[in-house]
């Protein structure tokens, strides 16, 4: 009897999917949603005597939308390259890269100022 693997048609777990994104790709535009929530709360407090129908439902929807957007931003930030390193590791890596850059610039300057040898053409 042959048993089928139940994982054949499933996508790999999110930890295995490593698509790199840049900081510009991270969606952190929360202000419009926060503004809508605050405006709804202000409207609800000023119109307490004239309760608008569905006012608190609208605020609840906006809060859910804000929560989803925050979760998306957290997931995107976790996928940024270099986030897995601590601050000390990032500083060490940056210093190493700066040292490499300085040495390469010195070598370029050295080779640029070297005498070129004239090779006679035969």
C-alpha positions in Angstrom: 0.0 0.0 0.0 1.4 3.4 -1.1 0.7 6.4 1.1 0.8 9.9 -0.4 2.8 12.6 1.4 0.4 15.3 2.5 3.0 18.0 2.1 3.4 17.4 -1.7 1.1 20.3 -2.7 1.7 22.7 0.1 3.9 25.8 0.0 7.1 25.8 2.0 6.8 27.4 5.5 7.4 31.1 5.7 10.8 30.7 7.4 12.0 28.9 4.3 10.7 31.5 1.9 13.4 34.2 2.0 12.7 36.9 -0.5 14.8 39.9 0.1 13.2 43.3 0.3 14.6 46.8 0.7 13.7 49.4 3.3 11.8 51.3 0.6 9.5 48.2 0.1 8.4 48.2 3.8 4.9 49.6 4.1 4.8 51.8 7.2 2.1 54.3 6.2 0.0 54.1 9.3 -0.9 57.8 9.7 -4.1 57.8 7.5 -5.6 54.9 9.4 -4.6 56.4 12.8 -6.1 59.8 11.7 -9.4 58.0 10.7 -9.5 56.3 14.1 -8.9 59.6 16.0 -11.4 61.4 13.9 -14.0 58.7 14.5 -13.4 58.8 18.2 -13.7 62.6 18.2 -16.9 62.4 16.2 -18.3 59.8 18.6 -17.4 61.9 21.7 -18.9 65.1 20.3 -22.0 63.4 19.0 -22.7 61.4 22.2 -26.3 62.6 22.3 -26.8 61.9 18.6 -25.3 58.5 18.3 -24.5 57.9 14.6 -25.5 54.4 13.5 -22.4 52.1 13.0 -19.9 54.7 14.4 -18.2 52.3 16.8 -18.3 49.5 14.1 -16.3 51.8 11.7 -13.7 52.5 14.4 -13.5 48.7 15.1 -12.9 48.1 11.4 -10.2 50.7 11.3 -8.5 49.2 14.4 -8.5 45.8 12.7 -7.1 47.3 9.6 -4.3 49.1 11.6 -3.5 45.8 13.4 -3.2 43.9 10.1 -1.0 46.7 8.6 1.3 46.6 11.7 1.6 42.8 11.4 2.5 43.1 7.7 5.1 45.7 8.6 6.6 43.5 11.3 6.8 40.6 8.8 8.4 42.8 6.2 11.0 44.1 8.7 11.9 40.6 9.7 12.8 39.9 6.0 15.1 42.8 5.7 18.7 41.8 5.1 21.0 42.2 8.1 18.2 42.2 10.7 19.4 38.9 12.1 22.6 40.5 13.3 22.9 42.3 16.7 24.0 45.9 16.8 27.5 45.0 17.8 27.8 42.5 14.9 26.5 45.1 12.5 29.1 47.7 13.7 31.9 45.1 13.5 30.9 44.2 9.9 30.7 47.9 9.0 34.1 48.5 10.4 35.5 45.6 8.5 34.0 46.9 5.2 35.4 50.4 5.9 38.8 48.9 6.4 38.6 47.0 3.2 37.5 50.1 1.3 40.4 52.1 2.8 42.9 49.4 1.8 41.5 49.2 -1.7 41.6 52.9 -2.2 45.2 53.0 -1.0 46.1 50.2 -3.5 44.4 52.1 -6.3 46.3 55.3 -5.5 49.5 53.3 -5.2 49.1 51.7 -8.6 47.9 54.9 -10.2 51.0 56.7 -9.2 53.4 53.9 -10.2 55.7 54.5 -13.1 54.5 52.9 -16.2 57.2 51.0 -18.1 57.7 51.7 -21.7 57.9 48.5 -23.6 59.7 48.9 -26.9 57.7 47.6 -29.9 59.6 45.2 -32.0 
